[in-house]
Amino acid sequence: MILCIFYFNQNSQEGLSGGEIKKLIETTNYVPPSNIYDVLSQLKRKKMIISQKSGKISFYKISNKGVTSFEENNQAQVVFTEKKLNFSELIDKIKDKNEKDYFEEAISCYEIKAYRACIIMVWITVIHHLYNQIVVSGFTNLQNAIKKHFGNKKVYKSVNNYKKLSKIQDTELFLLLEEMNVIDSNLRRCLDRQLQIRNSCAHPNPFVIKRRMVDAYIEELVINILFL
C-alpha cells in the first residue's frame, strides 16, 4: 500500500513526509503500521524510495526501481487489514443536490469497475463543491485574492459569478482558495496531488487503476474536501 501511495504521488515535487503517508493510509481504510518510519527505512534499503530533508523534516519519493516494481506487480504489498468503503454513508452526508448527483454517478462507475470515469466524476464533484465555497465566501474576496496573486490578469478579472469560475485553472484556483482561507496549505497539497491522478485518468496512457487506489482517492477527497 505504501509503494502504491508513492506511485500515485510521484509528481509531487518535494515528496511526502512520514506523517502525510500515514494520513493517506488511514484514508484508505487500512490500518497503518505501528511505526511508519521502520517501513520507510525498509523501502529505502531496498532502493524502492529515496529521501531528502527540508529543514528537520524528511520527504520521501518513489525511485525508478520502485516505479518499475510497482508497474510489474500492479499493486504494492498489502500488509494492512482491509475494510470496505460505505458509499451509502458518504452519500447521505452530502447535502448539495448537484454534488450528490455527481457523486452517485461516480459510484455507478465504480460499481462497474469504470475506475477512470469514477475518478473524473469524483473530481467534478469536488470542483463543484469548491466553486460553491467561493460563492459563499463572496466574489469580492475572490477578486482581492486574484489581485494579490495575479495582478491584472484579464481573464480572471471578469470572474464575478459561478459560471465564470471555470476560467480559473485548477492549480491557481487552489492558491486562491488558500488565500481566501477556504482551505489551508495541507488541503491545497492534497488537491494538487489528486489533480495529478485525475489528469492521468483523463488522457490515454498505460496508467493502471486498481480498486484500492480509487478507494483512497474517493475517501481522501470526500472526507477532506466535500465535508468542509
Rosetta blueprint (number, residue, H / E / L):
1 M L
2 I H
3 L H
4 C H
5 I H
6 F H
7 Y H
8 F L
9 N L
10 Q L
11 N L
12 S L
13 Q L
14 E L
15 G L
16 L E
17 S E
18 G H
19 G H
20 E H
21 I H
22 K H
23 K H
24 L H
25 I H
26 E H
27 T H
28 T L
29 N L
30 Y L
31 V L
32 P L
33 P L
34 S L
35 N L
36 I H
37 Y H
38 D H
39 V H
40 L H
41 S H
42 Q H
43 L H
44 K H
45 R H
46 K L
47 K L
48 M L
49 I E
50 I E
51 S E
52 Q E
53 K E
54 S E
55 G L
56 K L
57 I E
58 S E
59 F E
60 Y E
61 K E
62 I E
63 S L
64 N H
65 K H
66 G H
67 V H
68 T H
69 S H
70 F H
71 E H
72 E H
73 N H
74 N L
75 Q L
76 A L
77 Q L
78 V L
79 V L
80 F L
81 T L
82 E L
83 K L
84 K L
85 L L
86 N L
87 F H
88 S H
89 E H
90 L H
91 I H
92 D H
93 K H
94 I L
95 K L
96 D L
97 K H
98 N H
99 E H
100 K H
101 D H
102 Y H
103 F H
104 E H
105 E H
106 A H
107 I H
108 S H
109 C H
110 Y H
111 E H
112 I L
113 K L
114 A L
115 Y H
116 R H
117 A H
118 C H
119 I H
120 I H
121 M H
122 V H
123 W H
124 I H
125 T H
126 V H
127 I H
128 H H
129 H H
130 L H
131 Y H
132 N H
133 Q H
134 I H
135 V H
136 V H
137 S H
138 G L
139 F H
140 T H
141 N H
142 L H
143 Q H
144 N H
145 A H
146 I H
147 K H
148 K H
149 H H
150 F H
151 G L
152 N L
153 K L
154 K H
155 V H
156 Y H
157 K H
158 S L
159 V L
160 N L
161 N L
162 Y H
163 K H
164 K H
165 L H
166 S H
167 K H
168 I L
169 Q L
170 D H
171 T H
172 E H
173 L H
174 F H
175 L H
176 L H
177 L H
178 E H
179 E H
180 M L
181 N L
182 V L
183 I L
184 D L
185 S H
186 N H
187 L H
188 R H
189 R H
190 C H
191 L H
192 D H
193 R H
194 Q H
195 L H
196 Q H
197 I H
198 R H
199 N H
200 S H
201 C H
202 A H
203 H L
204 P L
205 N L
206 P L
207 F L
208 V L
209 I L
210 K L
211 R H
212 R H
213 M H
214 V H
215 D H
216 A H
217 Y H
218 I H
219 E H
220 E H
221 L H
222 V H
223 I H
224 N H
225 I H
226 L H
227 F L
228 L L
